[in-house]
Amino acid sequence: MAATANRIERIEVEPGVRLAVEVPATSGKPVLMLSSSIGAGMGMWDEVVDRLSDQASIVRYDTRGHGQSDVPAGPYTIERLGLDALAILDALKIQRAVFCGLSLGGLTGMWLGVNRGERLAGLVLANTAANFPPASMWQDRAAAVRANGMGSLVAATLERWFTKAFRERAPKRMEQMAELIGATPAEGYAGCCEALAVADLKPQLSAISCPVQVICGAHDPSTPPARGEEIVAGIKGAQMVTLDAAHISAVEAPDAFARELTKFLSRASSAATT
């Protein structure tokens, strides 16, 4: 993917724990913060950054335990992941941002909307859900990566994340995504699995009051459109769109994803001035 001129900083989010954050050049553009899926680093947003860097001041980061970020001991919780995002905003002196999270990143965004809504100009919840049962699936997956490493999950993860047609027509990007998954520290992945096993924000969705856009993938086996409809039903004024993609729609349908983000940035900006 095209390289960006932005720099990577390691930002301390709690004593002794630093996360890798791509920091944009100073600008007067609206701030867009991107939060990734479990098992992926910030590189999963390359297509979106390429398309939107002239429209927004984009902050993206590696979730704790992922990519270039530290891998502290657990337990990991969705609250802790939300506090990490807030610590990054605080360190960058950003008061409010549009937060776009995909999968685990979307659940992190819901926690922010419920608990720190004053920091959000808007919330994009992509390929996600308010809970991820059954807990046993995540506990088993955590145990598997601790025992066998991440390599054992790469092939099955790519099959869930992308349609067969996309995997066949984008072999180079599939190699990059396989590398992202395989390079994820096993303990970081396992810790986030354990956070997903117990998190449930569905009863609290009505507390989210900022503008919300839900993005689903028509072919997503992990969080199908029905899960997006649950979010829309729980948040007043939330809107939903379904893209021709599987789970990582920001990679598989980047033009459509970027168009929806562009429209939403305008919507969030209008809401802030009314």
C-alpha positions as a printed Julia matrix, in Angstrom:
274×3 Matrix{Float64}:
   0.0     0.0    0.0
   1.05    3.6   -0.41
   3.23    4.87   2.39
   2.03    7.8    4.45
   4.04   10.75   5.72
   2.63   10.31   9.19
   4.87    9.17  12.02
   4.5     6.29  14.46
   4.7     7.23  18.14
   4.65    4.94  21.14
   2.14    6.47  23.53
   1.91    5.43  27.18
  -1.69    4.48  27.99
  -1.04    3.28  31.54
   2.19    3.03  33.55
   4.67    0.92  31.6
   2.33    0.15  28.68
   2.86    1.87  25.35
   0.82    1.51  22.18
   1.97    2.18  18.62
   0.01    5.1   17.2
   0.19    6.66  13.75
  -0.04   10.37  14.37
  -1.19   12.68  11.57
   0.41   15.96  10.66
  -1.31   18.88  12.35
  -4.32   20.06  10.38
  -7.68   21.71  10.79
  -9.47   18.66   9.39
 -11.89   16.61  11.5
 -10.19   13.88  13.51
 -10.97   10.29  12.52
  -9.7     7.57  14.87
  -9.49    4.02  13.48
  -9.59    0.93  15.73
  -8.84   -2.52  14.37
 -10.19   -6.05  14.48
  -8.73   -8.64  16.8
  -5.79  -10.29  15.08
  -4.93   -7.29  12.9
  -2.67   -4.29  13.24
  -3.26   -0.8   11.95
  -2.24   -1.96   8.46
  -5.79   -3.22   7.92
  -6.76    0.43   7.41
  -4.32    1.17   4.57
  -7.01    1.36   1.89
  -9.17    3.72   3.95
  -6.23    5.97   4.84
  -5.22    6.15   1.18
  -8.72    7.34   0.27
  -9.46    9.71   3.16
  -6.18   11.28   4.24
  -7.05   14.49   2.37
 -10.44   14.74   4.11
  -9.62   13.92   7.74
  -6.83   13.99  10.26
  -6.5    10.23  10.78
  -5.23    8.58  13.95
  -4.84    4.8   13.87
  -3.2     2.51  16.37
  -2.31   -1.06  17.22
  -4.57   -2.44  19.95
  -2.72   -3.58  23.08
  -1.19   -6.97  22.46
  -1.17   -6.39  18.69
   1.25   -5.14  16.06
   3.96   -2.86  17.43
   2.12   -2.2   20.7
   3.18   -3.66  24.03
   1.83   -7.01  25.17
   1.05   -6.55  28.88
  -0.22   -9.39  31.01
  -4.01   -9.76  31.18
  -6.75   -9.71  31.92
  -7.84   -7.54  29.01
 -11.32   -6.01  29.17
 -13.37   -3.88  26.8
 -13.18   -1.1   29.39
  -9.39   -1.25  29.3
  -9.4    -1.11  25.49
 -11.69    1.91  25.63
  -9.46    3.63  28.16
  -6.5     2.97  25.86
  -8.22    4.9   23.07
  -8.99    7.77  25.45
  -5.38    7.86  26.64
  -4.24    8.22  23.03
  -6.65   11.1   22.45
  -5.5    12.74  25.67
  -1.82   12.39  24.74
  -2.51   13.99  21.35
  -4.62   16.72  22.98
  -7.67   15.76  20.9
 -10.89   16.68  22.66
 -13.35   15.01  20.26
 -13.05   12.62  17.36
 -15.13   10.53  15.02
 -14.28    6.99  16.12
 -14.47    4.2   13.54
 -13.98    0.69  14.89
 -14.27   -2.62  13.07
 -15.18   -5.85  14.9
 -13.34   -5.64  18.26
 -12.69   -1.98  17.42
 -16.42   -1.47  17.02
 -17.12   -2.95  20.43
 -14.47   -0.59  21.82
 -16.35    2.25  20.13
 -19.61    1.2   21.75
 -17.94    1.28  25.17
 -16.73    4.81  24.43
 -20.2     5.85  23.29
 -21.79    4.52  26.45
 -19.18    5.76  28.92
 -17.36    8.73  27.34
 -19.77   10.02  24.75
 -18.63   13.6   25.26
 -15.36   12.68  23.53
 -17.09   11.49  20.36
 -18.21   13.64  17.45
 -19.62   10.47  15.92
 -19.28    6.7   15.93
 -18.88    4.29  13.0
 -19.48    0.68  14.01
 -18.29   -1.64  11.25
 -18.73   -5.42  11.05
 -19.36   -5.66  14.76
 -21.88   -6.58  17.43
 -22.74   -5.56  20.98
 -21.73   -9.02  22.26
 -19.98  -12.06  20.81
 -21.34  -15.32  22.27
 -20.64  -18.06  22.98
 -17.92  -17.32  25.53
 -16.58  -20.86  25.17
 -15.57  -20.19  21.53
 -13.29  -17.34  22.59
 -11.93  -19.21  25.57
 -11.12  -22.18  23.35
  -9.47  -19.92  20.78
  -7.37  -18.24  23.48
  -6.22  -21.64  24.71
  -5.42  -22.76  21.16
  -3.17  -19.8   20.33
  -1.39  -20.07  23.67
  -0.68  -23.73  22.91
  -0.03  -23.62  19.17
   0.7   -20.0   18.21
  -1.07  -17.77  15.71
  -0.02  -19.7   12.63
  -2.72  -22.28  13.28
  -5.44  -19.63  12.84
  -4.3   -17.82   9.71
  -6.1   -19.84   7.01
  -9.44  -20.07   8.83
  -9.31  -16.39   9.74
  -8.77  -15.31   6.14
 -11.74  -17.46   5.08
 -13.97  -15.68   7.61
 -12.63  -12.24   6.87
 -12.86  -12.22   3.06
 -15.05  -13.75   0.4
 -13.54  -16.46  -1.79
 -13.81  -14.18  -4.83
 -11.83  -11.42  -3.1
  -9.19  -13.81  -1.82
  -8.66  -15.04  -5.38
  -8.46  -11.61  -7.0
  -6.25   -9.94  -4.37
  -3.48  -12.46  -3.61
  -0.91   -9.82  -2.64
  -3.25   -8.22  -0.11
  -4.07  -11.69   1.24
  -0.37  -12.27   1.81
  -0.17   -8.99   3.72
  -3.21   -9.8    5.84
  -1.92  -13.31   6.54
   1.3   -11.71   7.75
  -0.63   -9.3   10.01
  -2.56  -12.16  11.57
   0.44  -14.45  11.94
   2.59  -11.71  13.48
   0.04  -10.95  16.21
   1.5   -11.92  19.61
  -0.32  -15.01  20.87
  -0.8   -13.59  24.36
  -2.2   -10.32  23.01
  -4.66  -12.17  20.8
  -5.64  -14.47  23.65
  -6.17  -11.53  26.0
  -8.51   -9.87  23.51
 -10.34  -13.18  23.0
 -11.0   -13.22  26.74
 -12.31   -9.65  26.59
 -14.71  -10.61  23.79
 -15.86  -13.67  25.73
 -17.44  -11.59  28.49
 -18.22   -8.17  26.99
 -21.9    -7.33  26.52
 -22.89   -3.75  25.73
 -26.33   -4.55  24.33
 -28.21   -3.49  27.51
 -26.43   -0.11  27.45
 -26.73    0.88  23.79
 -29.52    3.36  24.47
 -26.99    5.51  26.36
 -25.19    6.34  23.1
 -26.35    9.75  21.91
 -23.82   10.84  19.25
 -24.45   10.26  15.53
 -23.93    6.56  14.69
 -23.34    4.8   11.38
 -23.37    1.0   11.29
 -21.56   -0.71   8.4
 -22.17   -4.4    7.7
 -20.89   -6.92   5.19
 -23.49   -8.81   3.2
 -21.31  -11.94   3.3
 -19.95  -11.57   6.84
 -20.21  -14.9    8.72
 -18.88  -13.45  11.99
 -21.16  -10.43  12.37
 -23.9   -10.73   9.72
 -26.23   -7.81   8.99
 -28.72   -9.1   11.59
 -26.16   -8.21  14.27
 -25.91   -4.7   12.84
 -29.69   -4.41  12.97
 -29.53   -5.16  16.7
 -27.24   -2.18  17.17
 -29.49    0.1   15.13
 -32.48   -1.02  17.17
 -30.66   -0.09  20.37
 -29.32    3.37  19.44
 -31.71    6.2   18.64
 -31.01    7.69  15.22
 -28.42    5.1   14.18
 -28.26    4.35  10.48
 -27.03    1.21   8.72
 -25.6     0.29   5.34
 -24.6    -3.13   4.0
 -21.59   -3.48   1.71
 -20.67   -6.25  -0.74
 -18.0    -7.77   1.5
 -17.33  -10.27   4.25
 -15.93   -9.33   7.69
 -13.1    -6.91   6.93
 -15.13   -4.63   4.68
 -12.6    -1.79   4.97
 -10.2    -3.95   2.92
 -12.63   -5.8    0.66
 -14.88   -2.86  -0.27
 -12.67    0.18   0.38
 -14.28    2.54  -2.11
 -17.75    1.99  -0.66
 -16.4     2.06   2.91
 -14.6     5.34   2.27
 -17.72    6.85   0.69
 -19.76    5.98   3.77
 -17.1     7.5    6.02
 -17.01   10.66   3.91
 -20.77   11.04   4.18
 -20.67   10.35   7.9
 -17.89   12.86   8.56
 -20.12   15.48   6.93
 -23.13   14.32   8.95
 -21.17   14.41  12.21
 -19.83   17.86  11.41
 -23.35   19.15  10.72
 -24.63   17.65  13.97
 -21.85   19.4   15.9
 -22.89   22.81  14.58
 -26.65   22.49  15.18
